[in-house]
Amino acid sequence: MKWDVFITCAVTGSGETTDKSDKVPVTPEEIANSAIAAGQAGAAIAHIHVRDPKTGGPSRDIGLYRDVVDRIRASDTDIIINLTAGMGGDLVFGDVENPLPLNPEGTDMVGATERLDHVRELLPEICTLDCGTMNFSHGDYVMTNTPSMLREMARQVQELGVRPEIEIFDTGHLVLAKQLVNEGLIDNPVMVQLCMGIPYGAPDDPLSLLAMTKNIPDDWTWSAFSVGRMQLPYVAMAALAGGNIRVGLEDNIYLGKGEIASNEELVTRAKIILTTMGANILGPDEVRTNLTLRKWSDA
Protein backbone atom coordinates (compact mmCIF):
# COMPACT_ATOMS: atom_id res chain seq x y z
CA MET A 1 0.00 0.00 0.00
CA LYS A 2 1.18 3.50 -0.84
CA TRP A 3 0.14 5.73 2.04
CA ASP A 4 1.14 9.12 0.58
CA VAL A 5 -0.63 9.38 -2.77
CA PHE A 6 -1.10 12.08 -5.38
CA ILE A 7 -4.00 12.30 -7.80
CA THR A 8 -3.69 13.29 -11.46
CA CYS A 9 -6.80 14.43 -13.31
CA ALA A 10 -6.76 13.82 -17.08
CA VAL A 11 -9.16 16.60 -17.93
CA THR A 12 -10.33 16.05 -21.52
CA GLY A 13 -8.11 13.88 -23.73
CA SER A 14 -8.60 13.71 -27.48
CA GLY A 15 -11.08 10.86 -27.81
CA GLU A 16 -14.58 10.91 -29.25
CA THR A 17 -16.30 11.60 -25.94
CA THR A 18 -17.84 15.02 -26.47
CA ASP A 19 -20.91 13.51 -28.16
CA LYS A 20 -21.41 11.18 -25.20
CA SER A 21 -21.13 13.70 -22.37
CA ASP A 22 -21.72 17.43 -22.20
CA LYS A 23 -19.38 17.56 -19.18
CA VAL A 24 -16.28 16.87 -21.27
CA PRO A 25 -14.62 20.31 -21.55
CA VAL A 26 -13.92 21.58 -25.07
CA THR A 27 -13.08 25.30 -25.10
CA PRO A 28 -9.96 26.66 -23.37
CA GLU A 29 -12.14 28.28 -20.72
CA GLU A 30 -13.97 25.01 -20.05
CA ILE A 31 -10.75 23.00 -19.92
CA ALA A 32 -9.07 25.48 -17.57
CA ASN A 33 -12.12 25.74 -15.30
CA SER A 34 -12.38 21.95 -15.15
CA ALA A 35 -8.70 21.63 -14.24
CA ILE A 36 -9.10 24.28 -11.54
CA ALA A 37 -12.16 22.50 -10.12
CA ALA A 38 -10.22 19.23 -10.09
CA GLY A 39 -7.44 20.93 -8.17
CA GLN A 40 -9.89 22.30 -5.65
CA ALA A 41 -11.29 18.78 -5.22
CA GLY A 42 -7.86 17.33 -4.43
CA ALA A 43 -5.95 16.68 -7.64
CA ALA A 44 -2.28 17.72 -7.51
CA ILE A 45 -1.73 17.42 -11.28
CA ALA A 46 -3.87 18.35 -14.28
CA HIS A 47 -3.04 16.41 -17.46
CA ILE A 48 -4.14 18.58 -20.36
CA HIS A 49 -5.02 18.15 -24.02
CA VAL A 50 -6.78 20.82 -26.06
CA ARG A 51 -9.66 20.50 -28.51
CA ASP A 52 -10.91 22.45 -31.50
CA PRO A 53 -13.62 24.66 -29.94
CA LYS A 54 -15.76 24.36 -33.09
CA THR A 55 -15.64 20.59 -33.61
CA GLY A 56 -14.56 19.18 -30.26
CA GLY A 57 -11.89 17.18 -32.06
CA PRO A 58 -8.23 16.94 -31.05
CA SER A 59 -5.93 19.89 -31.68
CA ARG A 60 -2.27 20.91 -31.43
CA ASP A 61 -2.97 24.65 -31.64
CA ILE A 62 -0.44 26.44 -29.44
CA GLY A 63 -2.85 29.34 -28.98
CA LEU A 64 -5.38 27.01 -27.38
CA TYR A 65 -2.73 25.57 -25.03
CA ARG A 66 -1.60 29.08 -24.15
CA ASP A 67 -5.15 30.15 -23.32
CA VAL A 68 -5.68 27.14 -21.04
CA VAL A 69 -2.35 27.48 -19.25
CA ASP A 70 -2.68 31.23 -18.77
CA ARG A 71 -6.13 30.80 -17.21
CA ILE A 72 -4.91 28.13 -14.79
CA ARG A 73 -1.83 30.11 -13.78
CA ALA A 74 -3.92 33.24 -13.24
CA SER A 75 -6.33 31.43 -10.91
CA ASP A 76 -6.10 31.20 -7.14
CA THR A 77 -5.89 27.39 -7.32
CA ASP A 78 -2.46 25.76 -7.34
CA ILE A 79 -2.23 22.69 -9.56
CA ILE A 80 0.73 21.19 -11.44
CA ILE A 81 0.35 21.51 -15.21
CA ASN A 82 1.10 18.40 -17.26
CA LEU A 83 0.76 18.98 -21.01
CA THR A 84 0.43 16.12 -23.47
CA ALA A 85 3.17 15.77 -26.06
CA GLY A 86 1.45 12.82 -27.68
CA MET A 87 -0.21 14.74 -30.49
CA GLY A 88 1.44 14.75 -33.90
CA GLY A 89 2.08 11.01 -33.96
CA ASP A 90 -1.19 9.92 -35.55
CA LEU A 91 -0.96 7.62 -38.56
CA VAL A 92 -3.95 6.29 -40.51
CA PHE A 93 -3.22 3.85 -43.32
CA GLY A 94 -5.36 3.37 -46.42
CA ASP A 95 -7.23 0.06 -46.66
CA VAL A 96 -5.87 -3.43 -46.07
CA GLU A 97 -4.97 -3.93 -49.75
CA ASN A 98 -3.66 -0.42 -50.33
CA PRO A 99 -2.09 0.86 -47.11
CA LEU A 100 -0.44 3.66 -49.06
CA PRO A 101 -1.09 6.48 -49.61
CA LEU A 102 -1.99 7.32 -46.05
CA ASN A 103 -5.51 8.44 -45.23
CA PRO A 104 -5.33 12.22 -44.75
CA GLU A 105 -8.37 12.06 -42.47
CA GLY A 106 -6.87 11.46 -39.06
CA THR A 107 -3.20 11.36 -40.11
CA ASP A 108 -1.15 14.00 -38.30
CA MET A 109 2.56 13.24 -38.34
CA VAL A 110 5.10 15.93 -37.45
CA GLY A 111 8.68 16.02 -36.21
CA ALA A 112 9.94 15.93 -32.65
CA THR A 113 10.52 19.67 -32.45
CA GLU A 114 7.03 20.58 -33.65
CA ARG A 115 5.46 18.06 -31.29
CA LEU A 116 7.10 19.96 -28.45
CA ASP A 117 6.49 23.54 -29.64
CA HIS A 118 3.80 24.18 -27.01
CA VAL A 119 5.98 22.69 -24.26
CA ARG A 120 8.89 24.89 -25.34
CA GLU A 121 6.76 28.04 -25.25
CA LEU A 122 4.69 27.39 -22.12
CA LEU A 123 7.15 25.39 -19.97
CA PRO A 124 4.77 23.23 -17.96
CA GLU A 125 6.20 21.41 -14.99
CA ILE A 126 5.50 18.05 -16.68
CA CYS A 127 4.85 16.83 -20.21
CA THR A 128 4.12 13.31 -21.43
CA LEU A 129 6.34 10.99 -23.43
CA ASP A 130 4.35 8.11 -24.96
CA CYS A 131 7.00 5.41 -24.81
CA GLY A 132 5.94 3.24 -27.74
CA THR A 133 3.59 2.60 -30.64
CA MET A 134 -0.02 1.39 -30.16
CA ASN A 135 -2.87 0.20 -32.38
CA PHE A 136 -5.74 1.28 -30.07
CA SER A 137 -8.14 -1.06 -31.97
CA HIS A 138 -9.29 1.74 -34.30
CA GLY A 139 -9.26 0.21 -37.79
CA ASP A 140 -6.13 1.42 -39.59
CA TYR A 141 -5.04 3.95 -36.97
CA VAL A 142 -1.63 3.67 -35.29
CA MET A 143 -0.26 5.90 -32.53
CA THR A 144 3.30 6.15 -33.81
CA ASN A 145 6.34 6.74 -31.62
CA THR A 146 9.56 5.34 -33.07
CA PRO A 147 12.64 4.84 -30.87
CA SER A 148 14.47 7.60 -32.75
CA MET A 149 11.56 10.01 -32.31
CA LEU A 150 11.33 9.24 -28.60
CA ARG A 151 15.05 9.68 -28.06
CA GLU A 152 14.96 13.10 -29.69
CA MET A 153 11.83 14.16 -27.82
CA ALA A 154 13.36 12.99 -24.52
CA ARG A 155 16.54 14.93 -25.32
CA GLN A 156 14.62 18.13 -26.04
CA VAL A 157 12.42 17.80 -22.95
CA GLN A 158 15.52 17.25 -20.83
CA GLU A 159 17.13 20.33 -22.35
CA LEU A 160 14.04 22.39 -21.47
CA GLY A 161 14.16 21.29 -17.82
CA VAL A 162 10.63 19.89 -17.95
CA ARG A 163 9.90 16.58 -16.18
CA PRO A 164 8.69 13.88 -18.61
CA GLU A 165 5.85 11.62 -17.53
CA ILE A 166 6.62 8.37 -19.37
CA GLU A 167 3.38 6.84 -20.65
CA ILE A 168 3.55 3.03 -20.62
CA PHE A 169 0.86 1.12 -22.53
CA ASP A 170 2.53 -2.31 -22.60
CA THR A 171 5.49 -4.24 -21.22
CA GLY A 172 7.86 -3.44 -24.08
CA HIS A 173 7.30 0.27 -23.50
CA LEU A 174 8.73 -0.15 -20.01
CA VAL A 175 11.83 -1.82 -21.49
CA LEU A 176 12.34 1.19 -23.78
CA ALA A 177 11.79 3.60 -20.89
CA LYS A 178 14.59 1.91 -18.95
CA GLN A 179 16.82 2.17 -22.00
CA LEU A 180 16.18 5.92 -22.32
CA VAL A 181 17.06 6.36 -18.65
CA ASN A 182 20.22 4.26 -19.04
CA GLU A 183 21.23 6.39 -22.03
CA GLY A 184 21.01 9.50 -19.87
CA LEU A 185 18.07 10.99 -21.79
CA ILE A 186 15.72 11.06 -18.80
CA ASP A 187 16.83 12.42 -15.45
CA ASN A 188 15.98 11.23 -11.96
CA PRO A 189 13.50 11.18 -10.39
CA VAL A 190 11.81 9.14 -13.12
CA MET A 191 8.02 9.43 -13.41
CA VAL A 192 5.92 6.73 -15.08
CA GLN A 193 2.22 6.46 -15.91
CA LEU A 194 0.89 2.92 -16.45
CA CYS A 195 -1.98 3.10 -18.94
CA MET A 196 -3.91 -0.12 -18.38
CA GLY A 197 -6.92 -1.61 -20.13
CA ILE A 198 -6.34 0.17 -23.45
CA PRO A 199 -7.38 -2.17 -26.29
CA TYR A 200 -4.38 -4.23 -27.48
CA GLY A 201 -2.21 -2.87 -24.71
CA ALA A 202 -1.63 -4.26 -21.22
CA PRO A 203 -4.92 -5.55 -19.76
CA ASP A 204 -6.14 -4.12 -16.47
CA ASP A 205 -6.39 -7.34 -14.43
CA PRO A 206 -4.47 -7.43 -11.13
CA LEU A 207 -1.79 -9.88 -12.30
CA SER A 208 -0.95 -7.78 -15.36
CA LEU A 209 -0.67 -4.69 -13.18
CA LEU A 210 1.64 -6.46 -10.76
CA ALA A 211 3.74 -7.84 -13.61
CA MET A 212 4.26 -4.26 -14.77
CA THR A 213 4.91 -2.78 -11.33
CA LYS A 214 7.41 -5.49 -10.36
CA ASN A 215 9.52 -4.40 -13.32
CA ILE A 216 9.58 -0.73 -12.32
CA PRO A 217 12.81 0.24 -10.53
CA ASP A 218 12.28 0.92 -6.84
CA ASP A 219 13.44 4.53 -7.07
CA TRP A 220 10.97 5.48 -9.83
CA THR A 221 7.65 7.20 -9.09
CA TRP A 222 4.66 5.69 -10.83
CA SER A 223 0.92 6.09 -11.25
CA ALA A 224 -1.62 3.80 -12.85
CA PHE A 225 -5.10 4.08 -14.29
CA SER A 226 -7.57 2.08 -16.30
CA VAL A 227 -10.25 3.21 -18.71
CA GLY A 228 -14.04 2.97 -18.52
CA ARG A 229 -15.75 1.22 -15.65
CA MET A 230 -12.42 0.09 -14.14
CA GLN A 231 -11.20 3.65 -13.56
CA LEU A 232 -12.53 3.97 -10.03
CA PRO A 233 -11.67 0.40 -8.94
CA TYR A 234 -8.15 1.19 -10.11
CA VAL A 235 -7.94 4.01 -7.57
CA ALA A 236 -7.81 1.34 -4.88
CA MET A 237 -5.86 -1.17 -6.97
CA ALA A 238 -3.05 1.22 -7.88
CA ALA A 239 -2.65 2.43 -4.31
CA LEU A 240 -2.58 -1.14 -2.98
CA ALA A 241 0.10 -1.99 -5.54
CA GLY A 242 2.22 0.94 -4.35
CA GLY A 243 1.40 3.64 -6.88
CA ASN A 244 -0.33 6.95 -7.39
CA ILE A 245 -3.68 7.61 -9.05
CA ARG A 246 -5.12 9.05 -12.25
CA VAL A 247 -8.80 9.72 -12.92
CA GLY A 248 -10.59 12.06 -15.30
CA LEU A 249 -12.83 12.40 -18.32
CA GLU A 250 -10.06 11.51 -20.76
CA ASP A 251 -10.38 7.91 -19.59
CA ASN A 252 -13.92 7.54 -18.25
CA ILE A 253 -17.07 9.67 -18.35
CA TYR A 254 -19.14 7.86 -15.70
CA LEU A 255 -19.32 8.18 -11.92
CA GLY A 256 -21.62 5.16 -11.73
CA LYS A 257 -23.88 3.16 -14.02
CA GLY A 258 -25.62 5.68 -16.28
CA GLU A 259 -24.36 8.60 -14.15
CA ILE A 260 -22.36 11.10 -16.20
CA ALA A 261 -19.43 12.52 -14.22
CA SER A 262 -17.49 15.75 -14.09
CA ASN A 263 -13.76 15.83 -13.47
CA GLU A 264 -14.37 17.36 -10.06
CA GLU A 265 -16.70 14.49 -9.12
CA LEU A 266 -14.22 11.84 -10.25
CA VAL A 267 -11.44 13.43 -8.19
CA THR A 268 -13.75 13.75 -5.19
CA ARG A 269 -14.71 10.07 -5.45
CA ALA A 270 -11.06 9.06 -5.77
CA LYS A 271 -10.18 11.08 -2.69
CA ILE A 272 -12.97 9.40 -0.71
CA ILE A 273 -11.75 5.94 -1.75
CA LEU A 274 -8.17 6.73 -0.81
CA THR A 275 -8.85 8.45 2.50
CA THR A 276 -11.23 5.64 3.50
CA MET A 277 -8.29 3.28 2.93
CA GLY A 278 -6.19 5.46 5.24
CA ALA A 279 -4.08 7.17 2.57
CA ASN A 280 -2.83 10.74 2.78
CA ILE A 281 -3.51 12.87 -0.33
CA LEU A 282 -0.47 14.88 -1.39
CA GLY A 283 -0.85 18.48 -2.52
CA PRO A 284 0.96 20.17 -5.41
CA ASP A 285 3.87 21.52 -3.35
CA GLU A 286 4.57 18.10 -1.81
CA VAL A 287 4.57 16.54 -5.28
CA ARG A 288 6.90 19.26 -6.57
CA THR A 289 9.32 18.45 -3.77
CA ASN A 290 9.15 14.68 -4.36
CA LEU A 291 9.63 15.00 -8.13
CA THR A 292 11.92 18.05 -8.05
CA LEU A 293 9.61 19.94 -10.38
CA ARG A 294 10.34 23.50 -11.43
CA LYS A 295 7.37 25.85 -11.29
CA TRP A 296 8.31 27.98 -14.28
CA SER A 297 5.51 30.51 -13.73
CA ASP A 298 7.32 31.59 -10.54
CA ALA A 299 10.75 31.77 -12.21
C-alpha positions as CSV (number, residue, x, y, z in Angstrom):
1,M,0.0,0.0,0.0
2,K,1.2,3.5,-0.8
3,W,0.1,5.7,2.0
4,D,1.1,9.1,0.6
5,V,-0.6,9.4,-2.8
6,F,-1.1,12.1,-5.4
7,I,-4.0,12.3,-7.8
8,T,-3.7,13.3,-11.5
9,C,-6.8,14.4,-13.3
10,A,-6.8,13.8,-17.1
11,V,-9.2,16.6,-17.9
12,T,-10.3,16.1,-21.5
13,G,-8.1,13.9,-23.7
14,S,-8.6,13.7,-27.5
15,G,-11.1,10.9,-27.8
16,E,-14.6,10.9,-29.3
17,T,-16.3,11.6,-25.9
18,T,-17.8,15.0,-26.5
19,D,-20.9,13.5,-28.2
20,K,-21.4,11.2,-25.2
21,S,-21.1,13.7,-22.4
22,D,-21.7,17.4,-22.2
23,K,-19.4,17.6,-19.2
24,V,-16.3,16.9,-21.3
25,P,-14.6,20.3,-21.6
26,V,-13.9,21.6,-25.1
27,T,-13.1,25.3,-25.1
28,P,-10.0,26.7,-23.4
29,E,-12.1,28.3,-20.7
30,E,-14.0,25.0,-20.0
31,I,-10.7,23.0,-19.9
32,A,-9.1,25.5,-17.6
33,N,-12.1,25.7,-15.3
34,S,-12.4,22.0,-15.2
35,A,-8.7,21.6,-14.2
36,I,-9.1,24.3,-11.5
37,A,-12.2,22.5,-10.1
38,A,-10.2,19.2,-10.1
39,G,-7.4,20.9,-8.2
40,Q,-9.9,22.3,-5.7
41,A,-11.3,18.8,-5.2
42,G,-7.9,17.3,-4.4
43,A,-5.9,16.7,-7.6
44,A,-2.3,17.7,-7.5
45,I,-1.7,17.4,-11.3
46,A,-3.9,18.3,-14.3
47,H,-3.0,16.4,-17.5
48,I,-4.1,18.6,-20.4
49,H,-5.0,18.1,-24.0
50,V,-6.8,20.8,-26.1
51,R,-9.7,20.5,-28.5
52,D,-10.9,22.5,-31.5
53,P,-13.6,24.7,-29.9
54,K,-15.8,24.4,-33.1
55,T,-15.6,20.6,-33.6
56,G,-14.6,19.2,-30.3
57,G,-11.9,17.2,-32.1
58,P,-8.2,16.9,-31.1
59,S,-5.9,19.9,-31.7
60,R,-2.3,20.9,-31.4
61,D,-3.0,24.7,-31.6
62,I,-0.4,26.4,-29.4
63,G,-2.8,29.3,-29.0
64,L,-5.4,27.0,-27.4
65,Y,-2.7,25.6,-25.0
66,R,-1.6,29.1,-24.1
67,D,-5.2,30.2,-23.3
68,V,-5.7,27.1,-21.0
69,V,-2.3,27.5,-19.3
70,D,-2.7,31.2,-18.8
71,R,-6.1,30.8,-17.2
72,I,-4.9,28.1,-14.8
73,R,-1.8,30.1,-13.8
74,A,-3.9,33.2,-13.2
75,S,-6.3,31.4,-10.9
76,D,-6.1,31.2,-7.1
77,T,-5.9,27.4,-7.3
78,D,-2.5,25.8,-7.3
79,I,-2.2,22.7,-9.6
80,I,0.7,21.2,-11.4
81,I,0.4,21.5,-15.2
82,N,1.1,18.4,-17.3
83,L,0.8,19.0,-21.0
84,T,0.4,16.1,-23.5
85,A,3.2,15.8,-26.1
86,G,1.5,12.8,-27.7
87,M,-0.2,14.7,-30.5
88,G,1.4,14.7,-33.9
89,G,2.1,11.0,-34.0
90,D,-1.2,9.9,-35.6
91,L,-1.0,7.6,-38.6
92,V,-4.0,6.3,-40.5
93,F,-3.2,3.9,-43.3
94,G,-5.4,3.4,-46.4
95,D,-7.2,0.1,-46.7
96,V,-5.9,-3.4,-46.1
97,E,-5.0,-3.9,-49.8
98,N,-3.7,-0.4,-50.3
99,P,-2.1,0.9,-47.1
100,L,-0.4,3.7,-49.1
101,P,-1.1,6.5,-49.6
102,L,-2.0,7.3,-46.0
103,N,-5.5,8.4,-45.2
104,P,-5.3,12.2,-44.8
105,E,-8.4,12.1,-42.5
106,G,-6.9,11.5,-39.1
107,T,-3.2,11.4,-40.1
108,D,-1.2,14.0,-38.3
109,M,2.6,13.2,-38.3
110,V,5.1,15.9,-37.5
111,G,8.7,16.0,-36.2
112,A,9.9,15.9,-32.7
113,T,10.5,19.7,-32.5
114,E,7.0,20.6,-33.6
115,R,5.5,18.1,-31.3
116,L,7.1,20.0,-28.4
117,D,6.5,23.5,-29.6
118,H,3.8,24.2,-27.0
119,V,6.0,22.7,-24.3
120,R,8.9,24.9,-25.3
121,E,6.8,28.0,-25.3
122,L,4.7,27.4,-22.1
123,L,7.2,25.4,-20.0
124,P,4.8,23.2,-18.0
125,E,6.2,21.4,-15.0
126,I,5.5,18.0,-16.7
127,C,4.8,16.8,-20.2
128,T,4.1,13.3,-21.4
129,L,6.3,11.0,-23.4
130,D,4.3,8.1,-25.0
131,C,7.0,5.4,-24.8
132,G,5.9,3.2,-27.7
133,T,3.6,2.6,-30.6
134,M,0.0,1.4,-30.2
135,N,-2.9,0.2,-32.4
136,F,-5.7,1.3,-30.1
137,S,-8.1,-1.1,-32.0
138,H,-9.3,1.7,-34.3
139,G,-9.3,0.2,-37.8
140,D,-6.1,1.4,-39.6
141,Y,-5.0,4.0,-37.0
142,V,-1.6,3.7,-35.3
143,M,-0.3,5.9,-32.5
144,T,3.3,6.2,-33.8
145,N,6.3,6.7,-31.6
146,T,9.6,5.3,-33.1
147,P,12.6,4.8,-30.9
148,S,14.5,7.6,-32.7
149,M,11.6,10.0,-32.3
150,L,11.3,9.2,-28.6
151,R,15.0,9.7,-28.1
152,E,15.0,13.1,-29.7
153,M,11.8,14.2,-27.8
154,A,13.4,13.0,-24.5
155,R,16.5,14.9,-25.3
156,Q,14.6,18.1,-26.0
157,V,12.4,17.8,-22.9
158,Q,15.5,17.2,-20.8
159,E,17.1,20.3,-22.3
160,L,14.0,22.4,-21.5
161,G,14.2,21.3,-17.8
162,V,10.6,19.9,-17.9
163,R,9.9,16.6,-16.2
164,P,8.7,13.9,-18.6
165,E,5.9,11.6,-17.5
166,I,6.6,8.4,-19.4
167,E,3.4,6.8,-20.7
168,I,3.5,3.0,-20.6
169,F,0.9,1.1,-22.5
170,D,2.5,-2.3,-22.6
171,T,5.5,-4.2,-21.2
172,G,7.9,-3.4,-24.1
173,H,7.3,0.3,-23.5
174,L,8.7,-0.2,-20.0
175,V,11.8,-1.8,-21.5
176,L,12.3,1.2,-23.8
177,A,11.8,3.6,-20.9
178,K,14.6,1.9,-18.9
179,Q,16.8,2.2,-22.0
180,L,16.2,5.9,-22.3
181,V,17.1,6.4,-18.7
182,N,20.2,4.3,-19.0
183,E,21.2,6.4,-22.0
184,G,21.0,9.5,-19.9
185,L,18.1,11.0,-21.8
186,I,15.7,11.1,-18.8
187,D,16.8,12.4,-15.4
188,N,16.0,11.2,-12.0
189,P,13.5,11.2,-10.4
190,V,11.8,9.1,-13.1
191,M,8.0,9.4,-13.4
192,V,5.9,6.7,-15.1
193,Q,2.2,6.5,-15.9
194,L,0.9,2.9,-16.4
195,C,-2.0,3.1,-18.9
196,M,-3.9,-0.1,-18.4
197,G,-6.9,-1.6,-20.1
198,I,-6.3,0.2,-23.4
199,P,-7.4,-2.2,-26.3
200,Y,-4.4,-4.2,-27.5
201,G,-2.2,-2.9,-24.7
202,A,-1.6,-4.3,-21.2
203,P,-4.9,-5.5,-19.8
204,D,-6.1,-4.1,-16.5
205,D,-6.4,-7.3,-14.4
206,P,-4.5,-7.4,-11.1
207,L,-1.8,-9.9,-12.3
208,S,-1.0,-7.8,-15.4
209,L,-0.7,-4.7,-13.2
210,L,1.6,-6.5,-10.8
211,A,3.7,-7.8,-13.6
212,M,4.3,-4.3,-14.8
213,T,4.9,-2.8,-11.3
214,K,7.4,-5.5,-10.4
215,N,9.5,-4.4,-13.3
216,I,9.6,-0.7,-12.3
217,P,12.8,0.2,-10.5
218,D,12.3,0.9,-6.8
219,D,13.4,4.5,-7.1
220,W,11.0,5.5,-9.8
221,T,7.6,7.2,-9.1
222,W,4.7,5.7,-10.8
223,S,0.9,6.1,-11.2
224,A,-1.6,3.8,-12.8
225,F,-5.1,4.1,-14.3
226,S,-7.6,2.1,-16.3
227,V,-10.3,3.2,-18.7
228,G,-14.0,3.0,-18.5
229,R,-15.7,1.2,-15.7
230,M,-12.4,0.1,-14.1
231,Q,-11.2,3.6,-13.6
232,L,-12.5,4.0,-10.0
233,P,-11.7,0.4,-8.9
234,Y,-8.1,1.2,-10.1
235,V,-7.9,4.0,-7.6
236,A,-7.8,1.3,-4.9
237,M,-5.9,-1.2,-7.0
238,A,-3.1,1.2,-7.9
239,A,-2.6,2.4,-4.3
240,L,-2.6,-1.1,-3.0
241,A,0.1,-2.0,-5.5
242,G,2.2,0.9,-4.3
243,G,1.4,3.6,-6.9
244,N,-0.3,7.0,-7.4
245,I,-3.7,7.6,-9.1
246,R,-5.1,9.0,-12.2
247,V,-8.8,9.7,-12.9
248,G,-10.6,12.1,-15.3
249,L,-12.8,12.4,-18.3
250,E,-10.1,11.5,-20.8
251,D,-10.4,7.9,-19.6
252,N,-13.9,7.5,-18.2
253,I,-17.1,9.7,-18.4
254,Y,-19.1,7.9,-15.7
255,L,-19.3,8.2,-11.9
256,G,-21.6,5.2,-11.7
257,K,-23.9,3.2,-14.0
258,G,-25.6,5.7,-16.3
259,E,-24.4,8.6,-14.2
260,I,-22.4,11.1,-16.2
261,A,-19.4,12.5,-14.2
262,S,-17.5,15.7,-14.1
263,N,-13.8,15.8,-13.5
264,E,-14.4,17.4,-10.1
265,E,-16.7,14.5,-9.1
266,L,-14.2,11.8,-10.2
267,V,-11.4,13.4,-8.2
268,T,-13.7,13.7,-5.2
269,R,-14.7,10.1,-5.4
270,A,-11.1,9.1,-5.8
271,K,-10.2,11.1,-2.7
272,I,-13.0,9.4,-0.7
273,I,-11.8,5.9,-1.8
274,L,-8.2,6.7,-0.8
275,T,-8.8,8.5,2.5
276,T,-11.2,5.6,3.5
277,M,-8.3,3.3,2.9
278,G,-6.2,5.5,5.2
279,A,-4.1,7.2,2.6
280,N,-2.8,10.7,2.8
281,I,-3.5,12.9,-0.3
282,L,-0.5,14.9,-1.4
283,G,-0.8,18.5,-2.5
284,P,1.0,20.2,-5.4
285,D,3.9,21.5,-3.4
286,E,4.6,18.1,-1.8
287,V,4.6,16.5,-5.3
288,R,6.9,19.3,-6.6
289,T,9.3,18.4,-3.8
290,N,9.2,14.7,-4.4
291,L,9.6,15.0,-8.1
292,T,11.9,18.1,-8.0
293,L,9.6,19.9,-10.4
294,R,10.3,23.5,-11.4
295,K,7.4,25.9,-11.3
296,W,8.3,28.0,-14.3
297,S,5.5,30.5,-13.7
298,D,7.3,31.6,-10.5
299,A,10.7,31.8,-12.2
